Amino acid sequence: MADYLPHTPDEVGEMLSFIGMGSLDDLFAHIPEALRLAGGLDIPAGRAEPDVAVEVARWGDANRAAGLTCFAGGGAYDHEIPSVVRALASRSEFVTAYTPYQPEVAQGVLQALFEYQSLVSRLSGLPIANASLYDGATALVEALNLAHGATGRSRMLVSAGVHPHWRRVAATFASGTGHEIEIVPLRDGVTDWSSAHAGDDVAAVVAAYPNYLGALEPLDAARTVANERGGLLVVAGDPVSAALVRSAGEWGADVYVGEGQAFGTPLSFGGPYLGLFAVREDQVRRLPGRIVGETVDAEGRRAFVTTLRAREQDIRREKATSNVCTNQTLIAVTAAIQLGWLGTRGLAEVARACAVGAHALFDEVTSLPGVAPAHGSPFVREFAIRLARPASEVVEAMAGEGILAGLSVGALTGGADPSIEDPDHVLLVSVTERRTRAELDHYVSTLGKVVR
Amino acid sequence: MMAAMPGARAASAPLMGREVEPTMFELSVTGRSAAQLRTTGIAPRDLGEIIPSEHLRDAPLETVALSERDLVGHVTRLTHRQFSVDLGMYPLGSCTMKYNPKFCDTVAGDPRLASVHPGAPAALTQGWLELLVTLEERLCAITGMAGVTLQPAAGAAGELTGLLLMRAYHASRGDVRRRVIIPDSAHGTNPASVTLGGYEVTTIPSNDRGLVDLGALRAALGPDVAGIMLTNPNTVGLFEEEIAEIAEAVHEVGGLLYYDGANLNAIVGVVRPGDMGFDIVHMNLHKTFATPHGGGGPGAGPVAVAPHLVDFLPGPRPTRLAEGYGWGEPAHSIGRVHGWHGNALVLARALAYIEVHGSDGLARVAQHAVLNANWLRRRLAETLPAAYDRPCMHEAVLTASPIKSATGVKALDVAKALLDEGFHAPTVYFPLIVDEALMFEPTETESVQTLEALAQAIESIAQRAGSDPEALRAAPRHTPVGRVDEALAARVLKSTEDAARPR
């Protein structure tokens, strides 16, 4: 049995007597006896750290995926995280701080968040970024809520190119807000906006860039729909691709949402990740979550502080723009550090290496028998292929050869989906800057063997 | 106070840096860089060959240009301008800033957990699934509930998930309900979540003992009440002794009881929300189970439910199979509430904490947290009297109103002056129902020597409030910056390097 409590038995005795109590149980004597737990919790007795470490190692060893060469993406990518970023991001001053309510002793976190916001603003091409949300999916939910607040309308046109999990999360939260979400199907990887129901009662038009199947579709069509129907244009964009392709802001987005895991956070079995969120100036008063602003202190020195607080739940309560309180500060700080390490040159090199690697692999696998492109649209760093065998079987077989081959689109969509026909035979493949020529060769030869 | 106290006082304030740190953009020198990437051996190609020009950027995306040494210096200097639990006592009421065991960080950093892709099939992630199922079982045992979702990424996300579960449950019975009841002492996330859950808030007053006024509750109840959200112990640090009567009254009108787990750390191993009659329970793993707060996240806000709500839980859920583990979808699931499986590495940290402590260790955590709060409350009784004169739980709401009436020095000034003494401030002006509130949550991991040093610092501040109130209004003076101009920050928003500077 181990713990982290400092008091000696003597100290406990003296403290109890100071407050006029005879035992630790007396501290809870005012709680009705009938409610108190008799016999303790039904969980195992405590164990020392090294004993628990043995069990943790057992769990780790049972994760076969940890040892595979990763070609899976779908919003979660295997990027380089250097020693320097790991060391800086694990500084306990960041790790063990609270939300910066006392700015006089929180300038470290506040300035790091200011730098993060600056970087997200540049990536998104929009002037205002918040201090992070939970993940890309919940950032989309906040964008829909913002669009409702901005327009007073409840109908959301969401491209089927938005990640299936994000769409599912949006649908879950719509059961509370009452928003009506219409999924607009893809044709050959591109959103068919003409199939959306008519009507100018739209709050938001949501497009993904590139979309979850990797396809890059020009966003002028979505912008036009938003203009005609009066809604905001929300762009869900991959922030790594943003180093190469036009930004959400350049396409005319009102709101940008994205998943920021790629910047310094390991795959982590899906979390904690990082919800990127940026808006045009006219939406700043509806921004969800926290935002850090620059100001001065009593002596006129530069200082940072969380600002525009009047939007937030602890002040506005049931009229707040969002219920977000704790967000993902440490992951946002990590992203700023990783982007600081990458710099202008490194970020471009990473994006370019991903794109070049993905196109090399795409060209080679689509020349294999039993493998074909799943759509004809251009892509950046992730692509979808249609296989002669169910994708889940291919993933399983290639795992035996040391490769995580990608994600079965059918597993992501959970069945039939307006994004693509027969998703069970579609595999989503991603290449990062960590994949080598030899690993691509191994992938191609293995897929050639297992796909038939 | 204790007669002869061994141990020495350690001070943290002088350690903090007072020089303004340039931003990483200001430090940039074009041409510098730190990144070193893998040599891939993949033949380079012109971007124009692979991406149509209509999509390509016109100009490169400029970020920063730093050497690795620049970056290390910059970030390290920022950390010297940041207070943290590891540096000193952080008695921020309602936030549970206890020591975060390093062992749990090591668990989260294990590459066999951290490098696993969330979309990998179950057969390849058996260890993670076992970990998650084990944590679910522990959380059910701790709360006295039947099932749990680990997806919500924070407490507020858990609240909203709980409200959607409430909605789905009533809807499944063809029961349309409109209102959710919240005491006036509640955290702001509660009413904000209620609105997003599609309900209206009905606020009920607390009685003069700081507890739910049972009469007011009964008057507010009716067939259109979906449920009530309660924190117990409540936000003034007091246990709702009439919880059984509250539960009976709410259940009588067909409503559900929602337990806001913000203060679960006070009662873990002593009382279970399920035994108090709650139907839905969210937990803040970053509070109760000591996963670090990260400067404002990531946390984790799992939601546990009673048997009649298990079928509505978000899916997919990790599931124990006849052989091994898999994913299952609850029969009437409300759907996903997270892009993947929740903040998995935070969940792993929490499970490590639970396994190390075990059943008696967790109960001792609650006992010592309550002991420390009561000791501090008694120790400061002459200086900062308690808002409610009765034993508290894990936190003590004290009031600076006697100091204010005598000297004009406010709760905020006392809090700011504490920063100069090397302590983080307590929570100020919350709960809203207490005048000049200073809410202290010492947590179980602070020693009595540290509590005594805090008490002496407060006594010294109280004395100076009488002799030199102006100096206290100008505090803090030894922190990285002095009081900041919040009005300027809001009036001229400069939230990025590229925006114009406020002046």
Contacts between the chains, C-beta under 8 A, distances in Angstrom:
chain1	res1	chain2	res2	distance
A	1	B	358	6.2
A	1	B	360	6.5
A	1	B	361	5.9
A	2	B	356	5.3
A	2	B	357	7.5
A	2	B	361	7.0
A	3	B	356	7.5
A	3	B	357	5.9
A	3	B	361	4.9
A	3	B	364	6.2
A	3	B	365	7.0
A	4	B	99	5.6
A	4	B	101	5.7
A	4	B	290	8.0
A	4	B	445	5.6
A	5	B	364	6.5
A	5	B	365	7.3
A	5	B	368	5.2
A	5	B	444	5.7
A	5	B	445	6.7
A	6	B	445	6.8
A	6	B	446	7.2
A	6	B	447	4.0
A	6	B	448	7.8
A	7	B	368	6.3
A	7	B	371	7.7
A	7	B	447	7.0
A	7	B	448	6.6
A	11	B	2	7.6
A	11	B	447	7.9
A	11	B	448	5.3
A	12	B	368	7.8
A	12	B	371	6.9
A	14	B	2	5.2
A	14	B	3	7.8
A	14	B	448	7.9
A	15	B	2	7.5
A	15	B	371	5.8
A	15	B	372	7.9
A	15	B	375	4.9
A	15	B	448	6.1
A	16	B	371	7.0
A	18	B	1	7.3
A	18	B	2	6.9
A	18	B	375	6.2
A	18	B	378	6.3
A	18	B	379	7.5
A	19	B	371	7.8
A	19	B	374	4.8
A	19	B	375	5.8
A	19	B	377	7.9
A	19	B	378	4.8
A	19	B	391	8.0
A	20	B	378	8.0
A	21	B	374	7.7
A	24	B	367	4.3
A	24	B	368	7.9
A	24	B	371	6.6
A	27	B	367	6.4
A	27	B	370	4.6
A	27	B	371	6.2
A	27	B	374	6.6
A	27	B	391	6.9
A	28	B	267	7.8
A	28	B	270	5.4
A	28	B	271	7.6
A	28	B	367	8.0
A	28	B	370	7.2
A	30	B	239	6.3
A	30	B	241	6.1
A	30	B	390	7.6
A	30	B	391	6.2
A	31	B	239	5.4
A	31	B	241	6.9
A	31	B	267	7.8
A	31	B	270	7.4
A	31	B	271	5.8
A	32	B	241	6.5
A	32	B	243	8.0
A	32	B	244	6.6
A	34	B	244	7.3
A	35	B	243	7.1
A	35	B	244	6.8
A	35	B	271	5.3
A	35	B	275	5.6
A	35	B	276	5.7
A	36	B	270	6.3
A	36	B	271	5.6
A	37	B	269	6.9
A	37	B	270	6.2
A	37	B	271	6.1
A	37	B	272	5.9
A	37	B	275	6.9
A	40	B	269	6.6
A	40	B	359	4.6
A	40	B	360	6.3
A	40	B	363	6.5
A	41	B	141	5.6
A	41	B	142	6.0
A	41	B	268	7.9
A	41	B	269	5.2
A	41	B	359	4.2
A	41	B	362	6.4
A	41	B	363	7.1
A	42	B	141	4.7
A	42	B	359	7.5
A	43	B	138	5.3
A	43	B	141	4.9
A	43	B	142	7.0
A	43	B	354	7.0
A	43	B	358	6.5
A	43	B	359	5.1
A	43	B	362	7.8
A	44	B	355	7.3
A	44	B	358	5.7
A	44	B	359	7.1
A	45	B	358	4.3
A	45	B	359	6.1
A	45	B	360	6.7
A	46	B	355	7.5
A	46	B	356	5.8
A	46	B	357	4.9
A	46	B	358	2.9
A	46	B	359	7.5
A	46	B	360	6.7
A	46	B	361	4.0
A	47	B	355	6.2
A	47	B	356	6.4
A	47	B	358	6.7
A	48	B	356	7.3
A	49	B	101	7.8
A	49	B	103	4.5
A	49	B	356	6.0
A	52	B	103	7.5
A	52	B	107	8.0
A	52	B	352	6.0
A	52	B	355	4.6
A	52	B	356	5.5
A	53	B	103	7.6
A	53	B	106	7.8
A	53	B	107	7.7
A	55	B	355	6.9
A	56	B	107	5.2
A	56	B	110	6.3
A	56	B	113	7.7
A	56	B	348	7.8
A	56	B	352	6.7
A	57	B	110	7.7
A	57	B	112	7.5
A	58	B	127	7.2
A	59	B	112	7.7
A	59	B	113	7.1
A	59	B	127	3.7
A	59	B	128	7.1
A	59	B	130	5.9
A	59	B	131	4.9
A	60	B	110	5.3
A	60	B	111	7.9
A	60	B	112	2.7
A	60	B	113	5.6
A	60	B	127	5.7
A	61	B	112	6.5
A	61	B	127	6.6
A	62	B	126	4.3
A	62	B	127	3.3
A	62	B	130	6.6
A	63	B	112	5.5
A	63	B	113	6.9
A	63	B	116	5.0
A	63	B	124	7.0
A	63	B	125	5.5
A	63	B	126	6.9
A	63	B	127	4.1
A	63	B	128	5.7
A	64	B	123	7.4
A	64	B	124	4.5
A	64	B	125	7.7
A	64	B	126	7.6
A	65	B	116	4.9
A	65	B	117	5.9
A	65	B	120	3.8
A	65	B	124	3.8
A	65	B	125	5.4
A	66	B	111	6.5
A	66	B	112	4.6
A	66	B	113	7.6
A	66	B	115	5.1
A	66	B	116	5.2
A	68	B	120	7.8
A	68	B	124	7.3
A	70	B	117	5.9
A	72	B	117	4.6
A	72	B	119	5.5
A	72	B	120	6.7
A	74	B	119	5.3
A	75	B	339	6.5
A	76	B	117	5.8
A	76	B	118	5.5
A	76	B	119	6.6
A	76	B	340	7.2
A	78	B	115	7.7
A	78	B	117	7.3
A	80	B	37	6.1
A	80	B	38	6.7
A	82	B	35	7.8
A	82	B	36	6.9
A	84	B	34	7.1
A	84	B	68	5.5
A	84	B	71	6.7
A	84	B	72	6.4
A	87	B	72	8.0
A	88	B	71	7.3
A	88	B	72	6.6
A	88	B	75	4.5
A	88	B	76	7.4
A	90	B	105	7.2
A	90	B	109	7.8
A	91	B	75	7.2
A	91	B	76	7.4
A	91	B	79	4.7
A	92	B	84	5.9
A	92	B	85	8.0
A	92	B	86	4.1
A	93	B	79	3.8
A	93	B	80	7.5
A	93	B	82	4.3
A	93	B	83	7.8
A	93	B	84	4.6
A	93	B	86	7.2
A	93	B	87	6.9
A	94	B	79	6.5
A	94	B	82	6.9
A	94	B	84	7.6
A	94	B	294	6.9
A	94	B	295	5.5
A	95	B	84	7.5
A	95	B	86	7.9
A	95	B	100	7.3
A	95	B	105	7.3
A	95	B	292	4.7
A	95	B	294	6.0
A	95	B	295	7.9
A	96	B	84	4.3
A	96	B	85	4.0
A	96	B	86	4.8
A	96	B	97	8.0
A	96	B	100	5.6
A	96	B	292	4.9
A	96	B	293	7.0
A	97	B	82	5.7
A	97	B	83	6.6
A	97	B	84	4.5
A	97	B	85	7.4
A	97	B	293	6.6
A	97	B	294	7.4
A	97	B	295	4.2
A	97	B	296	7.9
A	98	B	90	6.7
A	98	B	92	5.8
A	98	B	95	5.4
A	98	B	97	5.7
A	98	B	293	4.9
A	98	B	295	7.0
A	98	B	296	6.9
A	98	B	424	7.8
A	99	B	95	7.9
A	99	B	293	7.3
A	99	B	295	6.9
A	99	B	296	3.7
A	99	B	297	8.0
A	100	B	295	6.7
A	100	B	296	6.9
A	101	B	92	7.4
A	101	B	425	7.9
A	101	B	427	7.8
A	102	B	83	7.5
A	102	B	415	7.5
A	102	B	416	7.9
A	102	B	419	6.3
A	102	B	424	6.7
A	102	B	425	5.2
A	103	B	481	7.0
A	103	B	484	4.9
A	104	B	416	7.0
A	104	B	419	5.5
A	104	B	476	5.1
A	104	B	479	4.1
A	104	B	480	6.8
A	104	B	481	5.6
A	104	B	482	6.6
A	104	B	483	6.7
A	104	B	484	7.1
A	105	B	16	7.0
A	105	B	82	7.2
A	105	B	83	3.8
A	105	B	419	5.4
A	105	B	424	6.7
A	105	B	476	7.8
A	105	B	479	5.3
A	105	B	480	6.9
A	106	B	82	6.1
A	106	B	83	6.6
A	106	B	295	7.6
A	107	B	21	7.7
A	107	B	78	7.5
A	107	B	81	4.0
A	107	B	82	6.7
A	107	B	480	4.8
A	107	B	481	5.8
A	108	B	78	4.1
A	108	B	79	5.3
A	108	B	80	7.2
A	108	B	81	4.4
A	108	B	82	2.9
A	109	B	82	5.6
A	109	B	295	3.9
A	109	B	296	7.3
A	111	B	21	6.4
A	111	B	23	6.9
A	111	B	78	5.7
A	111	B	81	7.4
A	112	B	75	7.6
A	112	B	78	5.7
A	114	B	23	7.1
A	114	B	495	7.1
A	114	B	496	7.4
A	114	B	497	7.8
A	115	B	23	5.8
A	115	B	24	5.3
A	115	B	25	7.4
A	115	B	497	7.4
A	117	B	495	5.3
A	117	B	496	5.4
A	118	B	23	7.6
A	118	B	25	6.7
A	118	B	496	4.1
A	118	B	497	4.1
A	118	B	498	6.6
A	119	B	63	6.1
A	121	B	496	4.6
A	121	B	498	6.6
A	122	B	61	6.3
A	122	B	62	7.0
A	122	B	63	6.4
A	122	B	498	7.3
A	123	B	61	6.9
A	127	B	496	6.9
A	127	B	498	7.3
A	127	B	499	6.9
A	128	B	493	7.6
A	128	B	495	6.0
A	128	B	496	7.5
A	129	B	495	7.3
A	129	B	496	6.9
A	131	B	296	7.5
A	132	B	297	7.3
A	134	B	153	3.7
A	134	B	154	6.5
A	134	B	157	6.4
A	134	B	297	7.8
A	134	B	298	7.7
A	134	B	338	7.1
A	134	B	343	7.9
A	135	B	153	6.7
A	135	B	338	6.4
A	135	B	339	4.5
A	135	B	340	7.6
A	136	B	339	5.7
A	137	B	336	7.4
A	137	B	338	6.5
A	137	B	339	3.5
A	138	B	153	6.9
A	138	B	157	7.1
A	138	B	337	7.9
A	138	B	338	7.0
A	138	B	339	7.3
A	145	B	196	7.3
A	163	B	339	7.3
A	165	B	336	6.0
A	165	B	339	5.1
A	165	B	340	7.0
A	166	B	339	6.3
A	168	B	335	5.4
A	168	B	336	4.5
A	169	B	335	7.3
A	169	B	336	4.9
A	169	B	337	6.3
A	169	B	338	6.8
A	169	B	339	6.5
A	171	B	335	5.8
A	172	B	164	6.7
A	172	B	314	7.1
A	172	B	334	5.5
A	172	B	335	3.6
A	172	B	336	5.8
A	172	B	337	5.7
A	173	B	160	7.2
A	173	B	164	7.4
A	173	B	196	7.2
A	173	B	337	7.5
A	175	B	164	5.9
A	175	B	167	6.5
A	175	B	168	7.3
A	175	B	198	7.5
A	175	B	334	6.6
A	175	B	335	7.8
A	176	B	160	6.9
A	176	B	163	6.6
A	176	B	164	5.4
A	176	B	167	6.5
A	176	B	196	5.4
A	176	B	197	4.3
A	176	B	198	4.4
A	177	B	196	6.2
A	177	B	198	6.5
A	178	B	198	6.0
A	216	B	51	7.1
A	216	B	52	7.6
A	216	B	55	5.1
A	218	B	54	6.0
A	218	B	55	7.3
A	242	B	61	6.7
A	243	B	57	7.8
A	243	B	60	7.9
A	243	B	61	5.0
A	244	B	47	6.5
A	244	B	51	6.6
A	244	B	56	6.6
A	244	B	57	6.3
A	245	B	51	6.9
A	245	B	55	4.7
A	245	B	56	6.3
A	245	B	57	6.3
A	246	B	55	6.1
A	246	B	56	7.2
A	246	B	57	5.8
A	246	B	58	7.8
A	247	B	57	7.4
A	247	B	61	7.8
A	250	B	57	7.9
A	259	B	339	7.1
A	266	B	111	7.8
A	266	B	114	4.4
A	266	B	115	5.7
A	267	B	114	7.2
A	267	B	115	5.7
A	267	B	116	6.0
A	267	B	117	4.8
A	267	B	118	6.8
A	268	B	113	7.9
A	268	B	114	5.5
A	268	B	116	7.7
A	268	B	118	7.7
A	268	B	344	5.8
A	268	B	345	4.9
A	269	B	113	6.9
A	269	B	114	8.0
A	269	B	116	4.7
A	269	B	117	7.7
A	269	B	118	5.1
A	269	B	125	7.1
A	269	B	128	5.2
A	269	B	340	7.3
A	269	B	341	6.3
A	269	B	344	3.9
A	269	B	345	7.3
A	270	B	118	3.0
A	270	B	338	7.6
A	270	B	339	7.0
A	270	B	340	2.6
A	270	B	341	4.6
A	270	B	342	7.3
A	270	B	344	5.5
A	271	B	118	7.6
A	271	B	153	6.6
A	271	B	298	7.3
A	271	B	338	6.8
A	271	B	339	7.8
A	271	B	340	5.9
A	271	B	341	6.7
A	271	B	342	5.6
A	271	B	343	4.0
A	271	B	344	5.0
A	271	B	345	6.9
A	271	B	346	7.3
A	272	B	153	7.0
A	272	B	297	7.5
A	272	B	298	3.4
A	272	B	343	4.2
A	272	B	344	7.8
A	272	B	345	6.3
A	272	B	346	6.0
A	273	B	339	6.8
A	273	B	340	7.5
A	284	B	493	6.7
A	290	B	296	7.1
A	291	B	493	7.9
A	291	B	495	5.3
A	292	B	495	6.3
A	293	B	489	4.0
A	293	B	490	7.2
A	293	B	493	5.5
A	293	B	494	5.7
A	293	B	495	5.0
A	293	B	502	7.8
A	294	B	489	6.9
A	294	B	494	4.2
A	294	B	495	7.6
A	294	B	501	6.8
A	294	B	502	6.4
A	295	B	484	5.4
A	295	B	485	4.7
A	295	B	486	6.9
A	295	B	488	4.7
A	295	B	489	3.8
A	295	B	494	8.0
A	295	B	502	6.4
A	296	B	484	7.2
A	296	B	485	5.4
A	296	B	488	6.6
A	296	B	502	8.0
A	297	B	481	4.0
A	297	B	482	4.3
A	297	B	483	6.4
A	297	B	484	5.0
A	297	B	485	7.1
A	298	B	474	7.1
A	298	B	482	4.0
A	298	B	483	5.0
A	298	B	484	7.8
A	298	B	485	7.8
A	299	B	482	5.6
A	301	B	20	5.5
A	301	B	481	5.9
A	301	B	482	7.8
A	302	B	20	5.3
A	303	B	481	4.3
A	303	B	484	4.5
A	303	B	485	7.8
A	304	B	484	7.9
A	305	B	484	4.8
A	305	B	486	5.7
A	305	B	489	5.1
A	307	B	486	6.9
A	307	B	489	4.1
A	307	B	490	5.0
A	307	B	493	6.7
A	307	B	495	7.4
A	308	B	490	5.8
A	308	B	493	6.8
A	309	B	490	7.6
A	310	B	490	7.8
A	312	B	188	7.4
A	313	B	156	7.3
A	313	B	188	4.0
A	313	B	189	5.1
A	313	B	191	7.6
A	313	B	192	3.8
A	314	B	187	7.3
A	314	B	188	3.7
A	314	B	189	7.7
A	314	B	430	7.7
A	315	B	188	6.9
A	316	B	188	7.5
A	316	B	192	7.4
A	317	B	188	5.0
A	317	B	191	4.1
A	317	B	192	6.3
A	317	B	201	7.6
A	318	B	191	3.7
A	318	B	192	6.3
A	318	B	194	6.2
A	318	B	195	4.7
A	318	B	201	4.5
A	319	B	195	7.4
A	320	B	188	7.0
A	320	B	191	7.9
A	320	B	192	4.2
A	320	B	195	7.7
A	322	B	192	7.0
A	322	B	196	7.9
A	323	B	156	4.5
A	323	B	159	6.7
A	323	B	160	6.0
A	323	B	189	5.2
A	323	B	192	3.7
A	323	B	193	4.5
A	323	B	195	8.0
A	323	B	196	5.7
A	324	B	154	7.7
A	324	B	156	5.9
A	325	B	154	6.8
A	325	B	155	6.7
A	325	B	156	4.9
A	325	B	187	7.8
A	325	B	188	7.7
A	325	B	189	5.1
A	326	B	154	4.3
A	326	B	155	6.3
A	326	B	156	7.0
A	326	B	284	7.9
A	326	B	286	7.1
A	326	B	293	7.4
A	326	B	296	5.9
A	326	B	297	4.3
A	326	B	298	7.7
A	326	B	299	4.6
A	327	B	154	7.1
A	327	B	296	5.9
A	327	B	297	4.5
A	327	B	298	7.9
A	328	B	153	7.6
A	328	B	294	7.6
A	328	B	297	4.6
A	328	B	298	4.9
A	329	B	294	5.3
A	329	B	295	4.1
A	329	B	296	3.7
A	329	B	297	5.1
A	329	B	298	7.9
A	330	B	292	7.8
A	330	B	294	3.0
A	330	B	295	5.9
A	330	B	297	6.7
A	330	B	298	6.3
A	331	B	294	7.6
A	331	B	297	7.5
A	331	B	298	6.0
A	333	B	294	8.0
A	333	B	295	6.7
A	336	B	24	7.5
A	337	B	71	7.1
A	337	B	75	6.0
A	339	B	63	5.6
A	339	B	64	7.3
A	340	B	24	5.0
A	340	B	34	7.8
A	340	B	63	7.9
A	340	B	64	5.6
A	340	B	66	5.7
A	340	B	71	5.0
A	340	B	74	7.5
A	340	B	75	7.6
A	341	B	34	4.9
A	341	B	35	5.9
A	341	B	66	7.7
A	341	B	68	7.1
A	341	B	71	5.9
A	342	B	34	7.8
A	342	B	35	4.8
A	342	B	63	7.2
A	343	B	28	7.9
A	343	B	32	7.3
A	343	B	33	4.5
A	343	B	34	6.4
A	343	B	35	6.2
A	343	B	63	6.1
A	343	B	64	5.4
A	343	B	65	5.1
A	343	B	66	6.0
A	344	B	33	7.7
A	344	B	60	6.5
A	344	B	61	7.1
A	344	B	62	5.3
A	344	B	63	5.1
A	344	B	64	6.9
A	344	B	65	5.8
A	345	B	33	4.6
A	345	B	35	6.8
A	345	B	65	7.4
A	346	B	33	6.0
A	346	B	34	7.2
A	346	B	35	2.8
A	346	B	37	7.1
A	347	B	61	6.6
A	347	B	63	5.9
A	348	B	60	6.0
A	348	B	61	7.0
A	349	B	35	6.8
A	349	B	37	6.0
A	350	B	35	7.7
A	350	B	37	6.7
A	352	B	47	6.7
A	353	B	37	6.6
A	353	B	40	6.3
A	353	B	42	7.5
A	355	B	47	7.0
A	355	B	50	6.2
A	355	B	51	6.8
A	356	B	42	5.9
A	356	B	43	7.8
A	356	B	44	6.3
A	356	B	45	5.1
A	356	B	50	7.3
A	357	B	40	6.6
A	357	B	42	5.2
A	359	B	45	6.7
A	359	B	50	4.6
A	360	B	42	5.5
A	360	B	43	7.1
A	360	B	45	7.8
A	378	B	50	7.7
A	378	B	51	5.9
A	378	B	52	5.3
A	378	B	55	6.9
A	380	B	51	6.5
A	392	B	121	6.7
A	395	B	121	6.1
A	396	B	121	6.6
A	396	B	123	6.8
A	399	B	121	7.8
A	399	B	123	7.8
A	399	B	124	5.8
A	404	B	117	6.1
A	404	B	120	6.0
A	404	B	124	7.4
A	407	B	119	4.5
A	408	B	121	8.0
A	411	B	119	7.2
A	411	B	121	7.3
A	412	B	119	7.0
A	433	B	37	5.3
A	433	B	38	6.5
A	433	B	40	7.1
A	434	B	38	5.4
A	435	B	40	6.6
A	435	B	42	7.9
A	436	B	38	6.7
A	436	B	39	7.6
A	436	B	40	4.8
A	436	B	41	5.6
A	436	B	42	7.2
A	437	B	40	6.2
A	437	B	41	3.6
A	437	B	42	5.1
A	438	B	41	7.0
A	440	B	42	6.8
